[in-house]
Amino acid sequence: MKISTQEALYLWKFAISESIRHDAPDLSARQFAVMLIVYSPDARIRKVRELADELDVSKPAITRALDRLETLGYIRRKEDAHDGRSIIIQPTMSGTIFLSEFAEFIQEAINKLKANK
């Protein structure tokens, strides 16, 4: 289904508004991007350096995003057993639930768009 720019923005607005209405925590765009990378289906190990490279931001910026996500219980940090200088970022069940609920909000918005066509 190809959608217009206006429809794409509607999906984004609807999903974020529903998330707010359901008392989900406010995440910054960077925090959301980190979540989507960490929870991506390729399921490979993610390290702070890799996240910074993928998003083209500094490691301290990623660390701040991870601090918030860890406080919320959406990610877990673990020392890399093979390289003690590296930190591995792991998904959590709470983060999985958060993204699953957010995906449901997007699906609900898509259904509303389809119904109005």
C-alpha positions in Angstrom: 0.0 0.0 0.0 1.6 3.2 -1.1 0.7 6.2 1.1 1.1 9.9 0.7 3.3 12.1 2.8 0.2 13.4 4.6 -0.9 9.8 5.4 2.5 8.9 6.6 2.5 11.9 9.0 -1.0 10.9 10.1 0.3 7.4 11.0 3.2 8.9 13.0 0.9 11.4 14.8 -1.8 8.8 15.5 0.7 6.3 16.9 2.5 8.8 19.1 -0.8 10.3 20.3 -2.2 6.8 21.2 1.1 6.1 23.0 0.7 9.2 25.1 -2.9 8.4 25.8 -1.9 5.0 27.1 0.7 6.6 29.5 3.7 5.2 27.6 6.9 7.1 28.3 7.9 9.9 26.0 10.9 8.7 24.0 13.1 11.0 21.9 13.6 10.3 18.3 17.1 9.0 19.1 15.8 6.7 21.8 13.2 5.4 19.4 15.8 4.8 16.8 18.0 2.9 19.2 15.1 0.8 20.2 14.2 -0.1 16.6 17.8 -1.1 15.9 18.2 -3.2 19.1 14.9 -4.9 18.5 15.4 -5.4 14.7 14.7 -8.9 13.4 18.3 -9.6 12.4 18.9 -10.2 16.1 22.7 -9.7 16.0 24.6 -8.5 19.0 24.6 -4.7 19.3 27.3 -2.7 20.9 27.4 1.0 21.8 30.0 1.7 19.1 27.9 0.0 16.4 24.8 2.0 17.4 26.7 5.2 17.3 28.1 4.3 13.8 24.7 3.2 12.5 23.0 6.4 13.6 26.1 8.6 12.9 26.1 10.2 16.3 28.7 10.2 19.1 29.1 7.4 21.6 28.1 9.8 24.5 24.8 10.6 22.7 24.1 6.9 22.4 25.1 6.4 26.0 22.5 9.1 27.1 19.8 7.4 25.1 20.7 4.0 26.6 20.7 5.5 30.1 17.0 6.5 29.6 16.1 3.2 27.9 17.7 1.2 30.7 16.0 3.2 33.4 12.7 2.3 31.7 13.7 -1.3 31.6 13.6 -1.4 27.7 17.2 -2.5 27.3 19.9 -4.2 29.3 23.7 -3.5 29.1 26.2 -6.3 29.6 29.9 -6.4 29.4 31.2 -8.2 26.3 32.9 -11.4 27.5 35.2 -11.3 24.5 36.2 -7.7 24.7 35.9 -6.1 28.2 36.0 -2.6 26.7 32.7 -3.2 24.8 29.2 -3.1 26.1 26.5 -5.3 24.6 23.0 -4.0 24.4 20.3 -6.5 25.0 16.5 -6.3 24.5 14.2 -6.9 27.4 10.6 -8.2 27.7 9.4 -4.8 28.7 10.9 -3.3 25.6 9.4 -6.0 23.4 6.0 -5.2 24.9 6.4 -1.5 24.4 7.3 -1.8 20.7 4.5 -4.4 20.2 1.9 -2.0 21.6 3.3 0.9 19.5 3.1 -1.3 16.4 -0.6 -2.0 17.3 -1.2 1.8 17.3 0.4 2.1 13.9 -1.8 -0.8 12.6 -4.9 0.9 14.1 -4.0 4.1 12.2 -3.5 2.1 9.0 -6.9 0.5 9.4 -8.5 3.9 9.9 -6.8 5.2 6.7 -8.0 2.2 4.7 -11.6 2.7 6.1 -11.6 6.3 4.9 -10.5 5.5 1.4 
